[in-house]
Amino acid sequence: MAGLLDELLDRGAAIGPADKDQAAEFARVHLGSPLWVPNVGPQTEACDSLADELFYGGQAGGGKTELGIGLALTEHRRSLILRRVNKDAVKLVERMTAILGHRDGYNGQLQRWKLGDRLIELSGCEHENDKQRFKGDPHDLIYFDEGSDFFYSQYRFIIGWNRSTVPGQRCRVVVGSNPPTTPEGLWIIRHWAPWLDPVHPRRAKPGELRWYVVGPEGQDIEVEEPGTYEYRYSDRREFAGVTRCQPRPADPTVFEARSRTFIPAALADNPDQDNAAYRGVLAGLPAELRAAYRDGDFGAGLKDDPFQVIPTAWINAAQKRWTSRPPRETMTAVGLDVAQGGDSETVAAPRYGGWYAPLECKPGRECQEGSDVAAMVVRIRRNNCPVIVDCGGGWGAAAVGAMERNGIPAVAYLGNKPSTATTKDGRVRFYNKRAEDWWRLREELDPDQEFGSAIALPLGADVKADLAAPRWELTPRGIKIEDKGEIIKRLGRSNDKGDAIVLAMNEGGKAAVRQMRSDRRGRRPERANVGHSELKERLRK
């Protein structure tokens, strides 16, 4: 079949419109009137790709939905095609009917199609917890249509059942999507970072396979080659990476590496939709959507929520100001968001004035004790700077105690404490300290302030997503920032990196000034040589 299909594609690439009938007859004779044949180019490459997880897309009209339907109809026995909203999933029925020429075997109540030994299910996953409906239900093809509309937690949970009991049946996950247009969809860039993140240290070419193992905290670990791996631990039972090993089918501690790739698709690759009318529709979209849908630009501006605390454009500008080395040598503060166990990470945000170093992250399982967190801080802390620890959930208290016992100035931060401050213009108060500090970061990032913004944020889609996540509302008590629990419910994860940056920015600056004043009074003679200009600069920050 593959050789005949290659022959057909080679012919199709060379013929003109007048020879289409002849090409169709060739397909009927040699391929037995297949239900669906992929277009020449990226769509065929996607069908032939050996990746366990394939991201196919870019521009609108590249044939993404058609790919998912075509694979389900021709190559897989048990398929799940998902749209974020259930009503949108139902719309796919019309396209499948057009391909099949009938609705025989379709059950509208169950939204599934039975075609001989093939079963195709169409469904939505509108709310984060809707993912539970797919638990334990195996599918050899799971297709996410417009994948950037889904939460990352939904994606990771559902693909856990990408498997088959049929010997030799190919299993794969395919995501068809345009670039994300909201911060919630930035997980797409993070998950396929070697292809989509321009600052990734090891860029990958379209179609190139990369292999990954999932770590004990759900983190991605890239490995050099396919095969079976097991976790490696230090003498203190700390996770220390993965090691290649021999397959042990009955051993739950070994894992098979899964491959990923990205294949870009453009409107020009899809002759069914590449016409002047559709190009006109795309040209009429708003600027940020036009860049994403028409141009397939993964670095395009996102469409912010009207009540997003920090505009994404301001975060982008701060990341563009970032350099690989700090403009000053003195570390001002470290913001620390502690995760004791669970799926979250302990995140440390070292700050040098307005410049942030790359964030340090450690899986929560490796930070069970306060001493573990203190050891992490000792490794990265410089210049006797203070450490601000989020103790809102009580998890940071042990870390504060461990640091104080080791002579590290630590500040226990409680975001739910009342605030007496107001916005920079003095007009509006804040609901609590957390709202005050998030809003202060917003004000510091404002490009329209006098002399502009001096904040430089580290690169990465995860940093951008975490800072763009929180929403705000105006209450009788002042500006209130969305609770962390609400963010987790909406995103399916915690925005730990954003919280660590906020701690270092606001409370870190105040703590640094207090520390400097203490040094000047002689309590820490080794720091008494700090000058007045340094104090003024830190007060300004």
C-alpha positions as CSV (number, residue, x, y, z in Angstrom):
1,M,0.0,0.0,0.0
2,A,2.8,2.5,1.0
3,G,4.5,2.0,-2.4
4,L,1.3,2.6,-4.4
5,L,0.5,5.6,-2.3
6,D,3.9,7.1,-2.8
7,E,3.5,6.6,-6.6
8,L,0.1,8.3,-6.4
9,L,1.6,11.2,-4.5
10,D,4.5,11.6,-6.9
11,R,2.1,11.8,-9.8
12,G,-0.2,14.2,-7.9
13,A,2.6,16.6,-7.3
14,A,3.4,17.0,-11.0
15,I,0.0,17.0,-12.6
16,G,-2.2,20.0,-13.3
17,P,-5.9,20.5,-12.8
18,A,-6.8,19.0,-16.1
19,D,-5.4,15.6,-15.1
20,K,-7.3,15.3,-11.8
21,D,-9.8,12.9,-13.3
22,Q,-7.0,10.6,-14.4
23,A,-5.5,10.8,-11.0
24,A,-8.8,9.9,-9.3
25,E,-9.1,6.9,-11.6
26,F,-5.6,5.8,-10.7
27,A,-6.5,5.9,-7.0
28,R,-9.7,3.9,-7.5
29,V,-7.9,1.2,-9.5
30,H,-4.8,0.8,-7.4
31,L,-6.0,1.8,-3.9
32,G,-9.4,0.2,-3.9
33,S,-11.4,3.4,-3.5
34,P,-10.1,4.3,0.0
35,L,-12.3,6.4,2.3
36,W,-9.7,9.0,2.7
37,V,-6.3,9.8,1.2
38,P,-4.1,12.5,2.8
39,N,-3.0,15.6,0.8
40,V,0.5,15.7,-0.7
41,G,3.0,17.2,1.7
42,P,2.7,17.8,5.5
43,Q,-0.6,15.8,5.9
44,T,1.0,12.7,4.4
45,E,4.1,13.3,6.5
46,A,1.9,13.4,9.6
47,C,0.2,10.1,8.6
48,D,3.6,8.4,8.1
49,S,5.2,9.9,11.3
50,L,6.3,7.3,13.9
51,A,5.8,9.8,16.8
52,D,3.8,8.7,19.8
53,E,2.7,12.3,20.3
54,L,2.4,14.4,17.1
55,F,1.6,18.1,17.0
56,Y,0.3,19.0,13.5
57,G,-0.7,22.6,12.7
58,G,0.2,26.2,12.5
59,Q,-1.9,28.1,10.0
60,A,-5.7,27.8,9.8
61,G,-6.9,25.7,6.9
62,G,-4.0,23.3,7.0
63,G,-6.2,20.2,7.2
64,K,-5.9,19.5,10.9
65,T,-9.4,18.2,11.6
66,E,-9.3,16.3,8.3
67,L,-6.2,14.5,9.5
68,G,-7.8,13.3,12.7
69,I,-10.9,12.1,11.0
70,G,-8.9,10.4,8.2
71,L,-6.6,8.5,10.6
72,A,-9.7,7.3,12.6
73,L,-11.3,6.1,9.4
74,T,-8.4,4.3,7.9
75,E,-5.6,3.4,10.4
76,H,-7.1,2.9,13.8
77,R,-9.6,0.6,15.5
78,R,-10.7,2.5,18.5
79,S,-10.5,6.3,18.2
80,L,-11.4,9.3,20.4
81,I,-11.7,12.7,18.7
82,L,-12.0,15.5,21.2
83,R,-13.0,19.2,20.9
84,R,-13.0,21.4,24.0
85,V,-16.8,22.1,23.7
86,N,-19.1,19.2,23.2
87,K,-21.3,21.1,20.7
88,D,-18.2,21.6,18.5
89,A,-17.5,17.9,18.6
90,V,-21.0,17.2,17.3
91,K,-20.2,19.4,14.2
92,L,-17.6,16.8,13.1
93,V,-20.4,14.4,12.4
94,E,-21.3,16.4,9.2
95,R,-17.8,16.1,7.9
96,M,-17.6,12.4,8.6
97,T,-21.0,11.9,6.9
98,A,-19.6,13.7,3.8
99,I,-16.6,11.4,3.7
100,L,-18.6,8.2,4.2
101,G,-21.6,9.2,2.2
102,H,-24.0,7.9,4.9
103,R,-24.6,7.8,8.7
104,D,-24.9,4.0,9.0
105,G,-23.5,2.9,12.4
106,Y,-23.8,6.4,14.0
107,N,-25.4,6.6,17.5
108,G,-26.3,10.2,18.1
109,Q,-27.1,9.7,21.7
110,L,-23.6,8.2,22.5
111,Q,-21.9,10.3,19.8
112,R,-20.0,7.3,18.4
113,W,-19.7,5.7,15.1
114,K,-19.4,1.9,14.6
115,L,-17.9,0.9,11.3
116,G,-17.2,-2.8,11.2
117,D,-14.3,-3.3,13.6
118,R,-13.7,0.4,14.0
119,L,-15.2,2.5,16.8
120,I,-14.9,6.3,16.6
121,E,-16.1,8.4,19.5
122,L,-16.7,12.1,19.4
123,S,-16.7,14.1,22.6
124,G,-16.0,17.3,24.4
125,C,-14.0,18.1,27.6
126,E,-15.4,21.5,28.5
127,H,-14.6,21.6,32.2
128,E,-11.3,20.6,33.7
129,N,-12.7,17.7,35.6
130,D,-14.5,16.3,32.5
131,K,-11.3,14.5,31.9
132,Q,-12.4,11.9,34.4
133,R,-15.0,10.6,32.0
134,F,-12.3,9.1,29.9
135,K,-10.5,7.3,32.7
136,G,-9.8,3.6,32.0
137,D,-11.2,3.8,28.5
138,P,-8.4,2.7,26.0
139,H,-8.1,4.3,22.6
140,D,-5.3,3.6,20.1
141,L,-5.9,7.0,18.5
142,I,-6.6,10.1,20.7
143,Y,-7.0,13.2,18.6
144,F,-7.3,16.7,20.2
145,D,-8.8,19.1,17.7
146,E,-7.6,22.7,18.4
147,G,-5.4,21.4,21.2
148,S,-4.5,24.8,22.6
149,D,-8.1,25.1,23.8
150,F,-7.5,22.3,26.3
151,F,-5.9,22.5,29.7
152,Y,-2.5,20.8,30.0
153,S,-3.9,18.7,32.9
154,Q,-6.7,17.4,30.6
155,Y,-4.2,16.4,27.9
156,R,-1.8,14.6,30.3
157,F,-4.6,12.7,32.0
158,I,-6.4,11.6,28.9
159,I,-3.4,10.3,27.0
160,G,-2.7,7.9,29.9
161,W,-5.2,5.6,28.2
162,N,-3.6,5.7,24.7
163,R,-3.2,1.9,24.3
164,S,-4.7,-1.2,22.6
165,T,-5.2,-4.8,23.3
166,V,-5.0,-5.7,19.6
167,P,-1.5,-7.1,18.8
168,G,0.3,-4.9,16.3
169,Q,-2.2,-2.0,16.5
170,R,-0.4,1.3,16.2
171,C,-1.1,3.7,19.1
172,R,-0.6,7.4,18.9
173,V,-1.8,10.8,20.1
174,V,-2.3,13.6,17.6
175,V,-2.9,17.3,18.4
176,G,-4.1,19.5,15.7
177,S,-4.0,23.2,16.5
178,N,-3.3,26.8,15.6
179,P,-0.9,28.7,17.8
180,P,-2.3,29.5,21.2
181,T,-4.2,32.8,21.5
182,T,-4.7,32.7,25.3
183,P,-2.1,32.2,28.1
184,E,-3.9,29.0,29.1
185,G,-2.8,27.4,25.7
186,L,0.9,28.1,26.2
187,W,1.4,24.6,27.4
188,I,1.5,23.7,23.7
189,I,4.8,25.6,23.3
190,R,6.2,24.2,26.5
191,H,5.3,20.6,25.6
192,W,6.8,20.8,22.1
193,A,9.5,23.3,23.1
194,P,12.3,22.0,20.9
195,W,10.2,22.8,17.8
196,L,8.2,25.9,19.0
197,D,10.2,27.7,21.6
198,P,12.8,30.0,19.9
199,V,15.1,30.0,23.0
200,H,15.2,26.3,23.5
201,P,18.9,25.2,23.7
202,R,18.4,22.2,21.4
203,R,16.1,23.1,18.6
204,A,14.5,20.3,16.6
205,K,13.6,20.2,12.9
206,P,10.0,19.6,11.7
207,G,9.3,15.9,11.7
208,E,12.4,15.1,13.9
209,L,11.7,12.7,16.7
210,R,12.7,13.4,20.3
211,W,12.1,11.0,23.2
212,Y,10.8,11.7,26.7
213,V,10.3,9.9,29.9
214,V,7.9,11.3,32.6
215,G,9.6,11.9,35.9
216,P,8.2,11.0,39.4
217,E,6.5,14.4,39.7
218,G,5.1,14.4,36.1
219,Q,8.0,16.4,34.7
220,D,9.3,15.8,31.2
221,I,12.8,14.4,31.0
222,E,14.3,14.3,27.5
223,V,16.5,11.2,26.7
224,E,18.9,10.6,23.9
225,E,17.3,7.5,22.4
226,P,14.3,5.3,22.5
227,G,14.2,2.4,24.9
228,T,13.3,1.5,28.5
229,Y,14.3,3.6,31.4
230,E,14.2,3.5,35.2
231,Y,14.5,6.2,37.8
232,R,17.8,6.8,39.5
233,Y,18.1,8.1,43.1
234,S,20.9,9.5,45.2
235,D,22.1,8.0,48.5
236,R,19.5,10.3,50.2
237,R,16.8,8.9,48.0
238,E,16.6,12.1,46.0
239,F,15.5,11.8,42.4
240,A,18.7,12.0,40.3
241,G,17.5,11.3,36.7
242,V,16.8,8.3,34.6
243,T,19.0,5.4,33.4
244,R,18.6,3.1,30.4
245,C,17.7,-0.4,31.5
246,Q,16.5,-3.8,30.1
247,P,12.7,-4.2,29.7
248,R,11.0,-5.7,32.7
249,P,7.3,-6.0,31.7
250,A,6.0,-6.8,35.2
251,D,8.0,-4.0,36.9
252,P,6.1,-0.7,37.5
253,T,9.3,1.2,38.1
254,V,10.5,1.1,34.4
255,F,9.1,3.2,31.6
256,E,9.2,3.2,27.9
257,A,10.4,6.5,26.3
258,R,7.7,8.1,24.2
259,S,8.6,10.1,21.0
260,R,7.3,13.5,20.0
261,T,7.5,15.6,16.9
262,F,5.9,18.7,15.3
263,I,4.9,19.0,11.6
264,P,3.9,22.4,10.5
265,A,0.9,22.8,8.2
266,A,-0.1,25.8,6.0
267,L,-3.2,26.8,4.1
268,A,-1.3,26.3,0.9
269,D,-0.9,22.6,1.8
270,N,-4.6,22.0,1.7
271,P,-6.1,22.4,-1.8
272,D,-9.6,21.9,-0.4
273,Q,-9.5,25.2,1.4
274,D,-6.8,27.3,-0.3
275,N,-8.9,29.8,-2.1
276,A,-9.3,33.5,-2.3
277,A,-12.5,33.5,-0.2
278,Y,-11.0,31.8,2.8
279,R,-7.8,33.9,2.6
280,G,-10.0,36.9,2.7
281,V,-11.7,35.6,5.9
282,L,-8.3,35.2,7.6
283,A,-7.1,38.6,6.5
284,G,-10.1,40.2,8.2
285,L,-9.3,38.7,11.6
286,P,-8.1,41.0,14.5
287,A,-4.3,41.5,14.4
288,E,-3.4,39.0,17.2
289,L,-5.7,36.3,15.7
290,R,-4.5,37.1,12.1
291,A,-0.9,36.5,13.2
292,A,-1.8,33.2,14.8
293,Y,-4.3,31.7,12.4
294,R,-3.3,33.1,9.0
295,D,0.5,33.3,9.6
296,G,0.8,30.4,12.0
297,D,3.0,32.6,14.2
298,F,3.7,30.9,17.6
299,G,5.3,34.0,18.9
300,A,2.2,36.2,18.1
301,G,0.6,38.3,20.8
302,L,-2.0,36.5,22.9
303,K,-5.6,37.8,23.4
304,D,-5.7,38.8,27.0
305,D,-8.6,38.4,29.4
306,P,-10.2,41.8,30.1
307,F,-9.3,41.3,33.8
308,Q,-5.9,39.8,33.4
309,V,-3.6,41.3,36.0
310,I,-0.5,41.7,33.9
311,P,-0.9,42.2,30.1
312,T,1.0,39.6,28.1
313,A,2.6,42.3,25.9
314,W,4.3,43.7,29.0
315,I,5.6,40.3,29.9
316,N,6.9,39.8,26.3
317,A,8.7,43.2,26.5
318,A,10.3,42.3,29.9
319,Q,11.6,39.0,28.4
320,K,13.0,40.9,25.4
321,R,15.0,43.0,27.8
322,W,16.5,40.0,29.4
323,T,20.2,39.3,28.9
324,S,22.3,36.2,29.8
325,R,24.2,38.1,32.5
326,P,22.9,40.5,35.1
327,P,23.7,44.2,34.7
328,R,24.9,44.2,38.4
329,E,26.8,41.8,40.5
330,T,24.7,41.9,43.7
331,M,21.8,39.6,44.3
332,T,19.0,41.6,45.8
333,A,16.6,38.8,47.0
334,V,15.3,35.3,46.4
335,G,11.5,34.7,46.1
336,L,10.6,31.1,47.2
337,D,7.3,29.3,46.5
338,V,7.5,26.0,48.5
339,A,5.8,22.8,47.4
340,Q,6.0,20.0,49.9
341,G,5.2,16.9,47.9
342,G,2.4,16.8,45.3
343,D,2.6,17.7,41.6
344,S,3.8,21.3,42.2
345,E,7.4,22.4,42.2
346,T,9.4,24.4,44.7
347,V,10.5,27.5,42.7
348,A,13.2,30.0,43.6
349,A,13.4,33.3,41.8
350,P,16.8,35.0,42.3
351,R,16.7,38.7,41.6
352,Y,19.5,41.2,40.9
353,G,17.8,44.6,41.1
354,G,15.4,44.6,38.1
355,W,17.0,41.6,36.5
356,Y,15.8,38.0,37.2
357,A,18.1,35.0,36.9
358,P,16.7,31.8,35.4
359,L,14.3,30.3,37.9
360,E,15.4,27.3,40.0
361,C,12.8,24.5,40.2
362,K,12.8,21.3,42.2
363,P,10.0,18.7,42.3
364,G,7.8,18.8,45.4
365,R,8.7,15.2,46.2
366,E,12.3,16.3,46.7
367,C,11.3,19.1,49.1
368,Q,9.5,17.1,51.8
369,E,11.6,18.6,54.6
370,G,12.5,22.2,55.4
371,S,16.2,21.2,55.3
372,D,15.8,20.1,51.7
373,V,14.5,23.6,50.7
374,A,17.2,25.3,52.8
375,A,19.9,23.3,51.0
376,M,18.4,24.4,47.6
377,V,18.5,28.0,48.8
378,V,22.1,27.8,50.0
379,R,23.2,26.5,46.6
380,I,21.8,29.5,44.7
381,R,21.8,32.4,47.2
382,R,24.5,35.1,46.9
383,N,25.5,38.3,48.7
384,N,23.8,37.5,51.9
385,C,20.5,38.5,50.4
386,P,17.1,37.9,52.1
387,V,14.8,35.0,51.1
388,I,11.1,35.6,51.0
389,V,9.1,32.4,51.6
390,D,5.4,32.0,50.8
391,C,3.9,30.6,54.0
392,G,0.2,31.2,53.0
393,G,-0.5,27.4,52.9
394,G,1.7,26.7,55.9
395,W,4.1,24.7,53.7
396,G,6.9,27.3,53.9
397,A,7.1,27.5,57.7
398,A,9.5,24.6,58.0
399,A,11.8,26.1,55.3
400,V,11.9,29.4,57.1
401,G,12.8,27.7,60.4
402,A,15.6,25.7,58.7
403,M,17.0,28.8,57.0
404,E,17.0,30.8,60.2
405,R,18.9,28.0,62.0
406,N,21.5,28.3,59.4
407,G,21.8,32.1,59.6
408,I,19.9,32.9,56.4
409,P,17.6,36.0,56.7
410,A,14.2,34.6,55.8
411,V,10.9,36.4,55.6
412,A,7.7,34.5,56.1
413,Y,5.2,35.9,53.6
414,L,1.4,35.7,54.3
415,G,-0.5,36.9,51.3
416,N,-3.9,37.0,53.0
417,K,-2.8,39.6,55.5
418,P,-4.6,43.0,55.2
419,S,-3.1,45.7,53.1
420,T,-3.1,49.5,53.8
421,A,-1.5,50.4,50.5
422,T,-3.1,51.9,47.5
423,T,-2.4,51.8,43.7
424,K,0.4,54.1,42.5
425,D,-2.1,56.9,41.7
426,G,-3.5,56.6,45.3
427,R,-7.1,55.9,44.2
428,V,-7.8,52.3,44.9
429,R,-6.9,50.1,47.9
430,F,-6.1,46.4,47.9
431,Y,-8.0,43.4,49.3
432,N,-4.9,41.9,50.8
433,K,-1.1,41.7,50.6
434,R,-1.2,39.3,47.7
435,A,-3.3,41.7,45.6
436,E,-1.0,44.6,46.5
437,D,2.2,42.7,45.5
438,W,0.8,41.3,42.2
439,W,-0.4,44.8,41.3
440,R,3.0,46.3,42.2
441,L,4.6,44.0,39.7
442,R,2.0,45.1,37.1
443,E,3.0,48.8,37.8
444,E,6.7,48.0,37.6
445,L,6.2,46.3,34.2
446,D,4.1,49.2,32.8
447,P,5.9,50.5,29.7
448,D,4.2,53.9,29.9
449,Q,5.6,54.9,33.3
450,E,8.3,57.6,33.5
451,F,11.6,56.2,32.0
452,G,9.8,53.0,31.1
453,S,10.1,49.6,32.9
454,A,13.5,48.3,34.1
455,I,12.3,44.8,34.8
456,A,14.0,42.0,32.8
457,L,12.3,38.6,33.1
458,P,13.8,35.2,32.2
459,L,12.8,33.6,29.0
460,G,10.3,30.7,28.6
461,A,6.7,30.1,27.9
462,D,6.2,28.7,31.4
463,V,7.2,32.0,32.9
464,K,4.9,33.9,30.6
465,A,2.0,31.6,31.3
466,D,2.4,31.8,35.1
467,L,2.6,35.6,35.1
468,A,-0.4,36.0,32.7
469,A,-2.6,33.6,34.6
470,P,-4.2,35.6,37.5
471,R,-7.3,37.7,37.0
472,W,-8.5,40.6,39.2
473,E,-11.8,42.1,40.3
474,L,-12.8,45.2,42.1
475,T,-14.5,44.6,45.5
476,P,-15.7,47.0,48.2
477,R,-12.4,46.2,50.0
478,G,-10.4,47.1,46.9
479,I,-8.6,45.2,44.2
480,K,-8.7,41.4,44.7
481,I,-6.6,38.9,42.8
482,E,-7.9,35.5,41.9
483,D,-7.2,32.9,44.7
484,K,-4.5,30.4,44.0
485,G,-7.1,27.5,44.3
486,E,-9.2,29.2,41.6
487,I,-6.2,29.4,39.3
488,I,-5.4,25.7,39.8
489,K,-9.0,24.8,39.0
490,R,-9.0,26.9,35.8
491,L,-5.5,25.9,34.6
492,G,-5.2,22.5,36.1
493,R,-1.9,23.5,37.7
494,S,-0.4,26.1,40.0
495,N,1.4,29.2,38.7
496,D,4.3,28.7,41.1
497,K,6.8,30.6,38.9
498,G,4.7,33.7,38.8
499,D,4.3,33.7,42.6
500,A,8.0,33.3,43.2
501,I,8.8,36.3,40.9
502,V,6.2,38.5,42.7
503,L,7.7,37.6,46.1
504,A,11.2,38.6,45.0
505,M,10.0,41.7,43.3
506,N,8.0,43.4,46.0
507,E,8.6,41.8,49.4
508,G,12.1,41.0,48.3
509,G,12.9,44.7,47.7
510,K,11.5,45.7,51.1
511,A,13.4,42.9,52.8
512,A,16.6,43.9,51.1
513,V,16.3,47.5,52.4
514,R,15.6,46.3,55.9
515,Q,18.6,44.0,55.7
516,M,20.8,46.9,54.5
517,R,19.7,49.2,57.2
518,S,20.4,46.4,59.7
519,D,23.9,46.0,58.3
520,R,24.6,49.7,58.5
521,R,23.7,49.6,62.2
522,G,26.5,47.1,62.6
523,R,24.5,43.9,63.2
524,R,26.2,42.3,60.3
525,P,29.7,44.0,60.0
526,E,30.6,42.1,56.8
527,R,27.9,44.1,55.0
528,A,28.6,47.5,56.6
529,N,30.4,48.8,53.6
530,V,27.2,49.1,51.5
531,G,27.0,52.6,50.3
532,H,24.1,55.2,50.3
533,S,23.7,55.0,46.5
534,E,23.1,51.2,46.8
535,L,20.4,51.9,49.4
536,K,18.7,54.4,47.2
537,E,18.7,52.1,44.3
538,R,17.1,49.3,46.3
539,L,14.6,51.6,47.8
540,R,13.6,52.6,44.2
541,K,13.2,48.9,43.3
